[in-house]
Amino acid sequence: MRATRTGIVLLAILLAAAQTVQAGRVAVEVTASGEQFLVVNTSDKPVTPRLIVRGWTDRDGFPPRHASGLRMDGVPVLPARMLTGATWILEPDGSARWGYRTGTWSRAEGAPPDPRLWVFDPDKMSLDHWPPLPNYGGAMLWVASGGAPRAWSCRIEFPANPLVKRFCIAGNYEQCSSGKNATAVARVFADPEMKSLVAERAVDSATGRIEFVGTPALPNLFYLQITAKDIHTRNPIGLYWVDLWAELDAVGLPRLTLQPGVNALTAEDAEDSSHRWRILLEDKAIRDNPPRPKPEPLPDFVKNHRSRFRDRPAPAQKLATPAGVFPLGFYDGLPPGHLDFGVDDMVDMNCNVVHGSNMGPDNLGAVLDLLERAGLKLIYQGGGSGALYYQHKGYFGNDVKQEVEFNEANFKPSARKQVPLYRNRPGLLGWSIAEEVPPDVPERMTSYYALMRELDPTHAPVFLHNNFQAAKNDLERNYPAAITHDQYAFSLDPRTTGPTNLSQSVGAVLGTTRVYRELCDAHDVPFWFMGQCFAEPSSEGYSGPPYGLSGGARRLSPAVIRMQGWAAIAEGARGVFFFLYQGDGCCRDRYWRQTEQWHGVQTLFGEVTRLTPLLLRLKRDDGRDVSVKAKDSDAPLVIRVFTRRDQPATATKGLYAIVLNRSDTVRAPLALDGEIVQQAETVWDVKRGKAAADTILDPGEGTLLWIGSKDQVVADRTLLETVRGK
């Protein structure tokens, strides 16, 4: 064998007997044939657990080595050859399931460090194609091009004994299911030369699947071809989000039995196997989401921190309106445990506003006392109806009657008692009285807006929306002073959480920001963007296809953090928040250590802060975007045009542009072209305070340009210096 190791992996996880309440799971990574691990059966009887096996391919060789021939304690639990990341599930009753997810999107940030932890692996296409071909695949699983069929093929292998009851190819067939352009088909062959056809099925337009059920029975080893027929166009036709899955009768397959007490299990596989497996043993009901690690206790250096602003007098501040502030900050509740530490830390990251979360009005005064000393402002958002947070029908099983009665009984009495106490507080920027509501809820909130304005005319209500129609209804009926939209566009799984590569993620930020900003422009209120500053591992699920990992959010580099903020500003956002402040992939990790994301946020907020007096006076001029372009059409530049909202169009001779480098690895020279550029007296980098001719943008960096007369350069410099000096 290529690799052998006899070490023992000790697991402090118990398998409970079927009749006990506790469910148990043992999960191990096997990387060498002969690896051992211990499993404890707490029952006094033998237990046949559910067995879940996932196999990964060794990518270093050619052809690549697939995981194959798994035996546990000599029992051939999976003698078959596995496709990359495929899942095999053997139930105690002898039924079996198998699943495989194709990887059909490229990933601009580069290959993941460990494909076993990556939901959507773009290299699977080349690893599993039959016969193995290098550099195969791309953004789609292509089935036709130039009027001719193209095919993707793979070898499917199950253990010899099970009967294949059902085999399904699910995916997005929108280009080839109606018969208008082509019809997707799958063919099963008995031989590797693909001459002996066993069965052929076309996509069912009603279900969006290709299924093989009943006769003829599929062999346990076959060669699958996915292609198209009846092609009526020369345009490329492709499938995406393709899953293969099967249901089998495996009663005749040997199953693993655990004896009472400690079982030392040995995992062995074939000599030509990749020796890369994930093995899970479960004793009863499936657990789609394993328990997350418990939060670490608050460390002493956080809970014992005393803010450097505690003993400083609050500087003289005027009341501010949401339209007069360009907020830069985090969504965080600032609980007493980390209030002092968080305030100092956020000031160091160049924040100016905190968007509250799950706060309570009883200690709001103490929070504002410290924030005002630190020069920060707060968007207050409570943690329940009695804490000035309107709880919508989703909290009550979609029962509108309960929603109305509960908020009438809790929100309004609390508001009458608490809200007047905070009139004229300069540290309070606004009241966020709910978030992420369904579209019909704003119509029932009108009296709550009116009440808040009556009780505190010095601070306007604002709203955080994640539903466009709800935001539209809210603006038309209730006139919030600002709208925030939270968007987390950097995902691990496009099926469940969103875009999975940098180009698509940044495109999503640009597109969504534009839609919400146009809505807010129509009502003359600012749009604030809330972006992603967290990472979330994918969860394991085996209750139904697609089996294995799903969901999750990517960990973002400092360059991508910076890029995300500039992308939102480029499309007209007049404020940027990030979710979250502390946790996995955040600016402070679960142990409260400073991370590289901290520096990304600090850089972004620092450079934007210097420009906010001018950014607040700008408005997007979408129609003039075409007037400025990159000289090199391949340059990774995003260019968006602005004009002044505080001056007539004829008052300035030129226009403003925000330019963003949307690459996270390559520096980009700021070389621009277009009629307005050619006619301008100067192209001025406002952020750097110099001509832009030799400007080179770092990965993820954005800047503000003035393209026009030199007189405006002097006027803008005076504005920035005057506001900054106040």
Buried (B, 14 or more C-beta within 10 A) or exposed (E): EEEEEEEEBEBEEBBBBEEBEEEBBBBBBBBBBBBBBBBBBBBEEEBBBBBBBBBBBBBEEEEBBBBBBBBBBEBBBBBBBBBBBBBBBBBBEBBBBBBBBBBBBBBBBEEBEEBBEBBBBBBBBBBBBBEBEEEBBEEBBBBBBEEEBBBBBBBBBBBEBBBBBBBBBBBBBEBBBEEEBBBBBBBBBBEBEBEEEBBBBBBEBEEBBBBBEEEEEBBBBBBBBBBBBBBEBEEEBBBBBBBBBBBBBBEEBBBBBBEBEEBEBBBBBBEBBBBBBBBBBBBBEBBEEEEEEEEEEBBEEBBEBEBEBEEEEBEEEEBBBBBEBBBBBBBBBBBEEBBBBBBBBBBEBBBBBBBBBBBBBEEBEEBBBBBBBBBBBBBBBBBBBBBBBBBBBEBBEEEEEBBEEBBEEBBBEBBEEBBEEBEEBBBBBBBBBBBBBBBEBBEBBEEBBEBBBEBBEEBBBBBBBBBBEBBBBBBEBBBBBBBBBBBBBBBBBBBBBBBBBBBBBBBBBBBBBBEBBBBBBEBEBBBBBBBBBBBBBBBBBBEEBBBBBBBBBBBBBBBBBBBBBBBBBBBBBBBBBBBBBBBBBBBBBBEBEBBEBBBBBBBBBEBBBBBBBBBBBBBBBBEBBEBBBBEEEEBBBBBBBBBBEEEEEEEBEBBBBBBBBBBBEEEBBBBBEBEBBEEBBBBBBBBBEEEBEEBEBBBBBBBBBBBBBEEBBEBBBEEBEEEEEE
